[in-house]
Amino acid sequence: LPFFAPGHLIPVVDMAAIFSARGARCTILTTPVNADIIRPAVDRANDSDCHGTDSPSPAVDIFVVPFPDVGLPPGMENLMFLTPAHGAECPLKFIQAVQLLREPFDRFMAANRPDAVVSDSFFSWSADAAAEHGVPRLVFLGSSVFARCCSETMVLNSFHELEPDYVEHFRTTLGRRAWLVGPVALASKDMAKRGRPDNTEAHVTEGCLRWMDRKPAGSVVYVSFGTFTSFSPAELRELARGLDLSGKDFVWVISSGTGTDGSEWMPEGFAELMARGDRGFIIRGWAPQTLILNHHALGGFMTHCGWNSALEAVSAGVPMVTWPRYADQFYNEKLIVEVLKVGVSIGAKDFASPLEGHEVIGGEVIAGSIGRLMGSGEEGDAVRKKAKDLSVKARSAMEKGGSSYGDFGRLMDELMARRSPG
């Protein structure tokens, strides 16, 4: 399953030829235009001299699936056809089409039951899809080992005390270089302006903080899912129900693109609940997240487990209700809930891109997860204590003599030592 760009299609066809030369039958799954691009190379691979067999059936086959209809011009099925003249919308539609290929991929897997799948790294969903069919999946990375090693000599927004075993594994077992210099959010001198777009009025911050000032310590749950996460109307409805059922006061950041009147998603009675103004405060668009997380009234953070949000919560000593959606978020949830034990999982299982649909989680489940985190039971007490302890370590790491302070100094020393004289 190669990505739709020449630098990915061509080496995958060559790879299939090598597999076939060793006696394997290979099928390349692609779309009509891309099939035309690779067909000459596939025909060459099927020459009996290339794969060393006189079998009448081709050793390398092409299985064509329709390119998803997302509103792109006909034939625009390969990245090489996208130019700035097409506008900013076309690349986004192209990415959407890539995500929608999971359904024909699933159908192919069910009908053909291959022994293994080699899929491009850009098809991130293919790992889960292959696993669901019980088929091993190998990822094709269209880069050199050198480039991969360079990309994995990283400056990381983390700190040693947060994940010491994995720092050791990364550096010693994998042999990769890394400098942990975080949590970098703690370096900000003005949390009120951190990350705030120029067109955002200060009254958003002032109104929210004034509302929180009237609340008891640890009583408010903050709900925010980052910049790119979207929810269906059905999901929003259940989330609103869950917040209502939890009995907790809440600050909820809703995407600015979500309908303002709530007619598509607001459950019965929720508009009246918000109109009273005592239980909830809704922010549309950007929110002063670091200020909210560090407010005395905050008792929990419902998050998508994006790494920036997770680190900001750790720095503030705030425990989390975890609701991952895509990318690295499910890995981060494992760290937060099972390793660090500073969070409670809401039970999300389906990995999907921002452009795909998700399973709807019921309001009762959402309310129950908030209750487990912020209630007076042993589980909540333990999670909150660990979160506070980890916050102390995070702040210490950034101070003079701390682990991140020292790592940053060593990085600077090494970079300065490499400077050419003069």
C-alpha positions as CSV (number, residue, x, y, z in Angstrom):
1,L,0.0,0.0,0.0
2,P,2.2,2.9,-1.2
3,F,1.5,6.5,-0.7
4,F,0.4,8.5,-3.7
5,A,3.6,10.3,-4.6
6,P,6.3,9.2,-7.0
7,G,9.0,8.9,-4.3
8,H,6.8,6.4,-2.6
9,L,5.2,4.5,-5.5
10,I,8.4,3.7,-7.4
11,P,10.4,2.1,-4.6
12,V,7.4,0.1,-3.4
13,V,7.1,-1.4,-6.9
14,D,10.8,-2.2,-6.9
15,M,10.4,-3.8,-3.4
16,A,7.5,-5.9,-4.7
17,A,9.7,-7.2,-7.5
18,I,12.3,-8.3,-5.0
19,F,9.6,-10.1,-3.0
20,S,8.4,-11.8,-6.1
21,A,11.9,-12.9,-7.0
22,R,12.0,-14.8,-3.7
23,G,8.8,-16.6,-4.6
24,A,6.1,-14.4,-3.0
25,R,3.0,-13.2,-4.7
26,C,2.5,-9.5,-4.3
27,T,-0.5,-7.2,-4.8
28,I,-0.2,-3.4,-4.9
29,L,-3.3,-1.7,-3.7
30,T,-3.8,1.7,-5.4
31,T,-6.1,4.0,-7.3
32,P,-6.8,4.2,-11.1
33,V,-4.4,7.1,-11.9
34,N,-1.6,5.7,-9.7
35,A,-2.1,2.3,-11.3
36,D,-1.4,3.8,-14.7
37,I,1.7,5.4,-13.3
38,I,3.2,2.2,-11.9
39,R,1.9,-0.3,-14.6
40,P,5.0,-0.2,-16.8
41,A,7.2,-0.9,-13.8
42,V,4.9,-3.7,-12.7
43,D,5.0,-5.2,-16.2
44,R,8.8,-5.2,-16.1
45,A,8.7,-6.9,-12.7
46,N,6.5,-9.6,-14.1
47,D,8.9,-10.4,-16.9
48,S,10.0,-14.0,-16.3
49,D,13.6,-12.9,-16.3
50,C,13.0,-10.5,-13.4
51,H,11.3,-12.8,-10.9
52,G,12.8,-16.1,-11.9
53,T,9.6,-18.1,-12.5
54,D,7.7,-19.3,-15.5
55,S,4.3,-19.2,-13.7
56,P,1.6,-17.9,-16.0
57,S,0.0,-15.7,-13.3
58,P,1.7,-12.4,-12.5
59,A,3.9,-12.4,-9.5
60,V,3.1,-8.7,-8.9
61,D,-0.5,-7.7,-9.4
62,I,-2.3,-4.4,-9.1
63,F,-5.6,-4.1,-7.3
64,V,-7.4,-0.9,-8.2
65,V,-9.8,0.8,-5.8
66,P,-11.6,4.1,-6.6
67,F,-10.1,7.3,-5.3
68,P,-12.5,8.6,-2.7
69,D,-14.7,11.4,-3.9
70,V,-13.9,14.4,-1.7
71,G,-14.5,17.1,-4.2
72,L,-11.0,17.1,-5.9
73,P,-10.8,17.6,-9.7
74,P,-10.9,14.4,-11.7
75,G,-7.5,12.6,-11.9
76,M,-6.0,14.5,-9.0
77,E,-4.9,11.3,-7.3
78,N,-1.2,11.9,-6.8
79,L,0.7,14.6,-4.9
80,M,2.7,15.6,-7.9
81,F,-0.5,17.0,-9.5
82,L,-1.1,19.4,-6.6
83,T,0.3,22.9,-7.1
84,P,-0.2,26.2,-5.2
85,A,-2.5,27.3,-8.0
86,H,-5.1,24.8,-6.8
87,G,-5.4,26.7,-3.5
88,A,-5.0,25.6,0.1
89,E,-8.2,23.5,0.2
90,C,-6.9,20.8,-2.2
91,P,-4.1,19.4,0.1
92,L,-6.6,19.1,2.9
93,K,-9.1,17.2,0.7
94,F,-6.2,15.0,-0.5
95,I,-5.4,14.1,3.1
96,Q,-9.1,13.4,3.7
97,A,-9.1,11.0,0.8
98,V,-6.1,9.2,2.1
99,Q,-8.0,8.6,5.4
100,L,-11.1,7.3,3.6
101,L,-9.1,4.5,1.9
102,R,-9.4,2.5,5.1
103,E,-12.8,1.0,4.1
104,P,-11.6,-0.4,0.7
105,F,-8.4,-1.6,2.4
106,D,-10.6,-3.5,5.0
107,R,-12.7,-5.1,2.2
108,F,-9.6,-6.2,0.4
109,M,-8.1,-7.7,3.6
110,A,-11.3,-9.6,4.4
111,A,-11.6,-11.0,0.8
112,N,-7.9,-11.9,0.2
113,R,-6.5,-12.7,3.6
114,P,-2.8,-11.9,2.8
115,D,0.1,-13.2,4.8
116,A,1.5,-9.7,5.5
117,V,1.0,-6.1,4.6
118,V,3.7,-3.5,3.7
119,S,2.1,-0.1,4.0
120,D,3.5,3.4,3.8
121,S,4.1,5.3,7.0
122,F,1.6,8.0,5.8
123,F,-1.2,5.5,6.1
124,S,-1.1,5.5,9.9
125,W,-4.5,3.8,10.2
126,S,-3.2,0.7,8.4
127,A,-1.5,-0.6,11.5
128,D,-4.8,-1.0,13.4
129,A,-6.6,-2.2,10.2
130,A,-4.1,-5.0,9.7
131,A,-4.2,-5.9,13.3
132,E,-8.0,-6.3,13.2
133,H,-7.5,-8.9,10.5
134,G,-4.8,-10.7,12.3
135,V,-2.2,-9.8,9.7
136,P,1.4,-8.7,10.4
137,R,2.1,-5.1,9.1
138,L,5.5,-3.8,8.1
139,V,5.9,0.0,7.7
140,F,7.7,1.4,4.7
141,L,9.7,4.5,5.5
142,G,10.7,6.4,2.4
143,S,13.9,7.7,3.9
144,S,17.5,6.7,4.5
145,V,18.6,5.2,7.8
146,F,20.8,8.2,8.2
147,A,17.9,10.6,7.8
148,R,15.9,8.6,10.3
149,C,18.7,8.7,12.8
150,C,19.0,12.4,12.3
151,S,15.3,12.9,12.9
152,E,15.5,10.8,16.1
153,T,18.4,12.8,17.6
154,M,15.8,15.2,19.1
155,V,15.5,17.9,21.5
156,L,12.6,16.6,23.6
157,N,9.9,18.6,25.5
158,S,10.1,16.2,28.5
159,F,12.1,15.7,31.7
160,H,14.1,12.8,33.0
161,E,11.9,12.2,36.1
162,L,8.8,12.0,34.0
163,E,9.8,8.9,32.1
164,P,13.2,7.7,33.3
165,D,12.9,4.1,32.0
166,Y,12.1,5.2,28.5
167,V,14.9,7.8,28.5
168,E,17.3,5.0,29.4
169,H,15.8,2.7,26.7
170,F,16.0,5.5,24.1
171,R,19.6,6.4,24.9
172,T,21.1,3.1,25.9
173,T,19.2,0.3,24.2
174,L,18.3,2.1,21.0
175,G,21.5,4.1,21.1
176,R,19.9,7.4,20.1
177,R,20.9,10.8,21.3
178,A,18.4,13.0,23.1
179,W,18.3,16.1,25.2
180,L,15.4,16.5,27.6
181,V,14.8,20.2,28.2
182,G,11.2,20.5,29.4
183,P,8.6,21.2,30.4
184,V,9.2,24.2,28.3
185,A,5.9,25.8,29.2
186,L,7.4,26.6,32.6
187,A,9.8,29.0,30.9
188,S,7.0,31.3,29.9
189,K,7.0,34.6,31.9
190,D,3.5,35.6,30.8
191,M,1.0,32.8,30.9
192,A,-1.8,35.1,30.1
193,K,-0.4,35.8,26.6
194,R,1.2,32.4,26.0
195,G,0.0,31.0,22.7
196,R,-2.7,33.7,22.4
197,P,-3.5,34.8,18.8
198,D,-3.3,38.5,18.2
199,N,-7.0,38.7,17.4
200,T,-8.1,37.2,20.7
201,E,-9.5,39.7,23.2
202,A,-8.2,39.7,26.7
203,H,-11.8,39.6,28.1
204,V,-11.9,35.9,27.3
205,T,-9.2,35.3,29.9
206,E,-10.6,37.8,32.4
207,G,-14.1,36.5,32.2
208,C,-13.1,32.9,32.7
209,L,-10.7,33.6,35.6
210,R,-13.3,35.8,37.3
211,W,-15.8,32.9,37.0
212,M,-13.3,30.4,38.4
213,D,-12.4,32.8,41.3
214,R,-15.9,32.2,42.7
215,K,-15.4,28.4,42.9
216,P,-14.0,26.3,45.7
217,A,-10.5,24.8,45.4
218,G,-10.3,21.7,43.3
219,S,-14.0,21.8,42.2
220,V,-13.8,22.6,38.5
221,V,-13.1,20.3,35.6
222,Y,-11.5,21.8,32.5
223,V,-12.5,20.2,29.2
224,S,-10.3,20.9,26.1
225,F,-9.2,18.7,23.2
226,G,-6.6,20.8,21.4
227,T,-6.6,22.6,18.1
228,F,-7.4,19.9,15.5
229,T,-9.7,17.5,17.4
230,S,-13.3,17.6,16.2
231,F,-16.4,15.9,17.6
232,S,-19.6,14.8,15.9
233,P,-22.9,16.3,17.1
234,A,-23.7,13.0,18.7
235,E,-20.4,13.1,20.6
236,L,-20.9,16.7,21.7
237,R,-24.4,15.8,23.0
238,E,-23.1,13.0,25.1
239,L,-20.2,15.1,26.4
240,A,-22.7,17.8,27.4
241,R,-24.9,15.2,29.2
242,G,-21.8,13.8,30.9
243,L,-20.8,17.2,32.3
244,D,-24.3,17.8,33.5
245,L,-24.6,14.4,35.1
246,S,-21.2,14.7,36.8
247,G,-22.5,17.5,39.0
248,K,-19.1,19.3,38.7
249,D,-18.6,22.8,37.6
250,F,-16.8,23.0,34.3
251,V,-14.9,25.2,31.8
252,W,-15.4,23.7,28.3
253,V,-13.4,24.8,25.3
254,I,-15.4,24.2,22.1
255,S,-14.1,24.5,18.6
256,S,-15.0,27.9,17.1
257,G,-16.5,26.0,14.1
258,T,-19.1,24.3,16.2
259,G,-22.6,25.7,15.8
260,T,-23.2,28.6,18.1
261,D,-26.8,27.9,18.8
262,G,-26.2,24.3,19.7
263,S,-29.3,23.1,17.9
264,E,-27.4,20.2,16.4
265,W,-26.0,18.8,19.7
266,M,-27.3,20.4,22.9
267,P,-29.3,17.9,25.0
268,E,-32.5,19.0,26.6
269,G,-32.0,21.4,29.5
270,F,-28.4,22.1,28.7
271,A,-29.1,25.6,27.3
272,E,-30.9,26.5,30.5
273,L,-28.1,25.1,32.6
274,M,-25.6,27.4,30.8
275,A,-28.0,30.3,31.0
276,R,-27.9,30.2,34.8
277,G,-24.1,30.7,34.6
278,D,-23.3,28.9,37.8
279,R,-22.3,25.4,36.6
280,G,-20.5,26.0,33.4
281,F,-18.3,28.4,31.4
282,I,-17.9,27.8,27.7
283,I,-15.0,29.2,25.6
284,R,-15.1,29.2,21.8
285,G,-11.7,29.0,20.1
286,W,-8.5,29.8,22.0
287,A,-8.4,29.5,25.8
288,P,-5.8,30.6,28.4
289,Q,-5.0,27.0,29.1
290,T,-1.9,27.4,31.3
291,L,-3.7,30.0,33.5
292,I,-6.8,27.7,33.8
293,L,-4.6,24.7,34.7
294,N,-2.8,26.6,37.4
295,H,-6.0,28.1,39.0
296,H,-6.7,27.0,42.5
297,A,-10.3,26.1,41.6
298,L,-9.2,23.5,39.0
299,G,-9.6,19.8,40.1
300,G,-9.2,17.9,36.8
301,F,-8.5,18.1,33.1
302,M,-10.4,16.1,30.4
303,T,-7.9,16.0,27.6
304,H,-7.1,14.3,24.2
305,C,-3.6,13.5,25.6
306,G,-1.8,15.8,23.1
307,W,1.7,16.0,24.5
308,N,1.7,19.7,25.1
309,S,-1.5,19.5,27.1
310,A,-0.3,16.5,29.0
311,L,2.9,18.3,30.0
312,E,1.1,21.5,30.9
313,A,-1.2,19.4,33.2
314,V,1.8,17.6,34.8
315,S,3.5,21.0,35.4
316,A,0.4,22.3,37.1
317,G,-0.1,19.2,39.2
318,V,-3.6,18.6,37.6
319,P,-4.8,15.0,37.2
320,M,-6.4,14.0,33.9
321,V,-9.4,12.3,32.4
322,T,-7.9,10.8,29.2
323,W,-9.8,10.7,25.9
324,P,-7.2,10.1,23.1
325,R,-8.3,10.4,19.5
326,Y,-5.4,9.9,17.0
327,A,-1.6,10.1,16.4
328,D,0.5,9.6,19.5
329,Q,-2.3,10.3,21.9
330,F,-3.1,6.6,22.8
331,Y,0.6,6.1,23.7
332,N,0.5,9.2,25.8
333,E,-2.6,7.9,27.6
334,K,-0.7,4.7,28.5
335,L,2.0,6.8,30.0
336,I,-0.4,9.0,31.9
337,V,-2.7,6.3,33.2
338,E,-0.7,3.1,33.5
339,V,2.9,4.3,34.1
340,L,2.6,7.7,35.9
341,K,-0.8,6.9,37.3
342,V,-1.9,10.6,37.2
343,G,-5.0,10.0,35.1
344,V,-8.2,8.0,34.6
345,S,-9.1,6.7,31.2
346,I,-12.5,7.3,29.7
347,G,-12.2,4.1,27.7
348,A,-11.7,5.4,24.2
349,K,-10.5,2.5,21.9
350,D,-10.9,3.7,18.3
351,F,-7.8,5.3,16.7
352,A,-9.0,7.6,13.9
353,S,-7.7,10.7,12.2
354,P,-9.3,14.2,12.8
355,L,-11.2,13.6,9.6
356,E,-12.8,10.3,10.6
357,G,-15.7,9.4,12.9
358,H,-15.4,8.0,16.4
359,E,-17.4,5.7,18.6
360,V,-19.9,7.8,20.7
361,I,-19.1,7.4,24.4
362,G,-22.2,7.8,26.6
363,G,-22.8,10.6,29.0
364,E,-23.0,8.2,32.0
365,V,-19.5,6.9,31.2
366,I,-18.1,10.4,30.9
367,A,-19.7,11.5,34.2
368,G,-18.4,8.3,35.9
369,S,-14.8,9.0,34.7
370,I,-15.0,12.6,36.1
371,G,-16.3,11.2,39.4
372,R,-13.5,8.7,39.7
373,L,-10.9,11.4,39.2
374,M,-12.4,14.2,41.3
375,G,-14.4,12.2,43.9
376,S,-13.5,11.4,47.4
377,G,-12.6,7.7,46.8
378,E,-9.2,6.1,47.2
379,E,-8.5,6.1,43.4
380,G,-9.1,9.8,43.1
381,D,-7.0,10.6,46.2
382,A,-4.1,8.5,44.9
383,V,-4.2,10.1,41.4
384,R,-4.3,13.6,42.8
385,K,-1.4,13.0,45.1
386,K,0.8,11.6,42.3
387,A,-0.1,14.6,40.1
388,K,1.0,17.0,42.8
389,D,4.2,15.1,43.4
390,L,5.0,15.0,39.7
391,S,4.4,18.8,39.5
392,V,7.2,19.4,42.1
393,K,9.6,17.2,40.0
394,A,8.7,19.1,36.8
395,R,9.4,22.5,38.3
396,S,12.6,21.2,39.9
397,A,13.8,19.9,36.5
398,M,13.7,23.4,35.0
399,E,15.5,25.1,37.9
400,K,19.2,25.6,38.2
401,G,20.7,22.2,39.1
402,G,17.7,20.3,37.7
403,S,17.9,17.6,35.1
404,S,16.4,19.6,32.2
405,Y,18.5,22.6,33.1
406,G,21.6,20.4,33.0
407,D,20.6,18.7,29.7
408,F,20.1,22.1,28.1
409,G,23.5,23.2,29.3
410,R,25.2,20.1,27.9
411,L,23.5,20.6,24.6
412,M,24.6,24.3,24.4
413,D,28.2,23.3,25.3
414,E,28.3,20.7,22.6
415,L,26.9,23.0,20.0
416,M,29.4,25.8,21.0
417,A,32.3,23.3,20.8
418,R,31.4,22.5,17.2
419,R,31.5,26.1,16.1
420,S,34.2,26.8,13.6
421,P,36.8,29.4,14.8
422,G,36.2,32.9,13.7
